[in-house]
Structures are given as structure tokens and as C-alpha cells.
Amino acid sequence: MIGTSVLWLSLMPVEAVAEWYADAYAGAVFTQNTDLTVSSSLGSTTFQNLSVNNSATVGGRGGYWLDQLDWLGFGLDIFFFHVKAPSQAVSVSSSTGATTAAFADWNLPALGIGFDVLRLRAPLLRDEEFVHGRLQPYLAAGPALFISWAGQNRNVQPDNQNATDVNVGVKAGGGVSFLLTKTVGLFTEYRFTHFTSQLTYQNTTPAPATETFKASYDSHHIIAGVSVRF
């Protein structure tokens, strides 16, 4: 039944099934403070309330809005940003108690692949030229795959090690699009992302050990861009 429906959709003219879109955007990212836990066979240490700098993001997405149910759509979103924690003195807790310690700067690039399994819009200002509305407030949500890596972790020795992690998180947000013409529009959007990164290194100081750096990141993104409809 599902296979028959997919085959039928693939044989239909594109304009009869969906309104396709392709977007490009850039913006700013504000990541909340986080706790970073370093674990090894020697024990576990948590750097508490680690401060994270603001950063930038760029990305692109594509997908389609259904033609008959033109308030419902789906999409794929690919975006890039950094999680950057500067050098700072933070509270540290471990099995031996709590203290204050220095944390070396931490730069974590992250590539997100968001699956907008649900996109909802309100097609406003409809007319003969803009049949799906010229003004379109919208919401989007779904799971996201986050690929994070760090090549310079100065909290371990030697510091020229590479580590990569792939983790499933979430992405949700809302915005508004305004079509300048039938095919070109502008949009602005707020989105929230959450993911956990777990990176493993070999640390020779103070004693040889395999250490895992684990933290969850909650980020607020403000973006704006151009949308092409076809």
C-alpha cells in the first residue's frame, strides 16, 4: 500500500503534488552554560556551569509543502556552528570534593542535519498570484543528527589529538516568510537545538588514561535568509 502510494506520487507532475523550496541562511547562536564531565578509569570530574561564547551559524535546507494541504510540509536542514568555551576558572566537583580549577579553551565545531518531519504554516495574504499566501508564519520540528569534533583539546596532553562524535538530538523553531515574487522570498526564524557530545582522548597527564569529555548543549539560533520556491 505504501509502495503504491510512493510510486503514484513519483509519477505525478511536481506542481500537482507539492510546492518545493530551497533556502539559504546565516545568523547568530547563543549557547547556554553547561556542565562538562570528564570520565576515565581514574574517576570522574565535572566542570560546572561552563560559560560558552556566542557564535555564528550558516546553513541551507530544502523540502516541500503539500499542494492540497498547503499548511503541511517536510524538509531536510543542514547547518554548521561552533560551541566555543573560553579559558576560565570554574567550580569542579569530583569524588574527592569540590574546588575551583582552570579550564583551557574548548572549541567544538558541530554539523547538524535536521529532519523536519513536521512543518506547519499559515498561508496568509492569498490572491491569484500568491495562491499559497504571500505571508507565511511557520513552525518546524524534528530529530537532528549532530556531528561534533575537536582537534585541539588543550585540557589533555598531548593536545594535537582528533576526536569525533555522532549523536541524535532535536531541532525545533518557528519563523515567518514573505514572498517578494512568486519564486523568491525572505524569512527570519528562531530555532532551538539540543544535543550531547561525547569525545574520547588519551591523556598522559597526570597519569596515562583514556578520558571521555561529555556535555549537553542547548542553543538558541536567530537566522535570516532567502527562500526560492518552484
N, C-alpha and C positions, 0 to 999 in steps of 0.2 A: 504493500500500500504506500509506504513512504517512498520507495524507489520509483513507483509510478508517478507520484506527485513531483519528485525532483526532475524526472525526465520530462514531464509536461511543462514545468517551469523553464527548463533549459531550451525547449523548442519554441517558446513564446517570444514575440518581439520584446526587446528590453523595455521600451517605453510603455508596453501594455502591462508589465509586471511591476516595475519599480522605477523610482527616481533615484539615480545613482549620484553619489557625491564624492569629492576628493578635497581634503582640507590640508593646509599647511599653517603652522602656528609657532609662536615663541612666547615666552613670558618669564615670570619670577616664581621661585619656590621658597616657601617658608617652612622649615622642618622643626618640629617641637624637640625640646630637650629629651634625652633618652638615657637609659641605663645600659651600659655595655659590660657584659660578663665575660671574663677570660677564664677558661677552664682547662685543666690538664691533670695528669696523674698526681701532681703535687698539691692539687686543691683548686679552689675557685675563688676568684676575686671580682667584685663588681664595682665599676666606676659609676657613681650615682649622679644622675641629673647632668649628664654631659651636654654642654652647650654646643649647638650646631649653627653654623653660619647660614645666612640666606644665599641662594644661588639662582642660576638661570636654567631654563628648560627650552628645548626645541623638539618639534615632532611633526608627524603627519598621520592622517587617518583616511580611511575610505570605507564605503559601505553603501547602503541603500535604504530608502524609505518605500514602503509598500504603496502601490498606486491607489488601490481602493480604500484600504485602511491607512490613509496617508499620515496618520498620527503615530504609526508604529514603524520602527526601523531597527537595523542591526549594523554593526560595524567592527572594524579592526583598527586599533590605535597603537602606533609605535612612537615612543618618546624617550628622551635622554635627559638626565640631570645628575647633579653631584650632591652627595652628603659630605659636607666639609666641617669637621670639628677642629677648631684651632687648638694650639697648645694652651693648657690651662691646668690650674690646681683644682682638684675635685675631691669630694668625700669618697673614701674607698672602704668597702666592707669585705671581710673575709672570715674564715673560721677562727682566726686569732683575734678578731675585734674590728674596730673601726678607727680610721685615721684619715689624714689628708695627704694626697700624693700628687705628683706632677704627671700629667698625661700628655704625651707627644702628639703633634697634629695628626689628624686622621682624614684622609681623602678617599672617599668611596664613590667612584662613578657607578651609575645604575642605568641600565637599559630596561624600559618597561614595554611589555607587549600586552595591551589591554584588549579583552574580548567584550565588546559592548553587546551582550546578549539581550539587552533591553534598552531601546532608545524610544523616548516618548516626546512628541512635540505638539504644540498648539498652533495650527496653521491659521494665522490672523491676516487681516487685510487681503482677503481673496478678491480677485477680479479675473477678467478673461485672460489677461497676460500672465498673472501670477496665480495659477489655478490651485497651487498648494500653499498659498499665503505668502505675502512679501515679508511679514514679520513673523518669526518663528521662535518663541521660547521653547526650550527643550531640557530634558533630563536624560542622563545616561548612567548605566551601572553594569558591572560585571566583574568577573575574576581577571587577574592580570598576572603574567609571568614576569618576574623581576630577575635580571641577570646582573649581579654586582661583583666587582673585583677590586683588588687593591694591590698595586705593585710596589709601593713604598710604605711599609708599616714600620715606623721608627720606634714602635713600642716593643719590637723584638730584635734580636741580633742573630745572624746578620740581617740587615734591613733591605736587602735587594731581592726579596722573595716575592713571588706572584701567587695569588690565591683567587679562586673564582667560586661563586655560589649561584645556584639557580633555585628560586623559591617562588611559591604561589602566594599572591597577595590579592588585594582588592583595589578597584578604582571606581569612584562614583563622583558625579558632579552635575552641574546644570549651567545653562547659559542662554544666550539669545543670538539669533542670526537675523541679518537684514539683507535682503537681496537688492543689489544696485541695478541689476538687469536680470533677465530670466536665467542666466547661466553663472553669474558672478555675484558673490555676496561677501559680507564681512561678519565676523562673530567675535564675541568675548565670552569667557567661561571661567567658572570656579570649579576646581576639582580637588578631591581628597584621595590620597593614596596611602596604603599601609602595606608594609612588607617586612620580613625578617631576613637578616643576612647572617650567615654563619661561615666564617673563613678560618682555615687552619694553617698554622705556620710551625716551623721548627725554631725553637728559641734556645740559644746556648747560654743565656744569662738569666738568672744566676746559676742554673743547672740545666743541662740538656733536657728538653721536654717538648712534646707536641702540644701546642696551645691552640685553642679554638676561641675566636672572638665572635660573640653573638650579641646582636642588638636588634630591636624592632624600631622602625622609623615611620612616624606619622607626619605626612607633609601636606601642606596646603599650596595649591598651584593657582596662579592667576594668569590666564593666557588670552591672546587675541590673535586672529589670523584671517586668512582668505579662504573662501569656500567656492568650489566650482561644481555646478550641477549639470548633469547630462543624462 
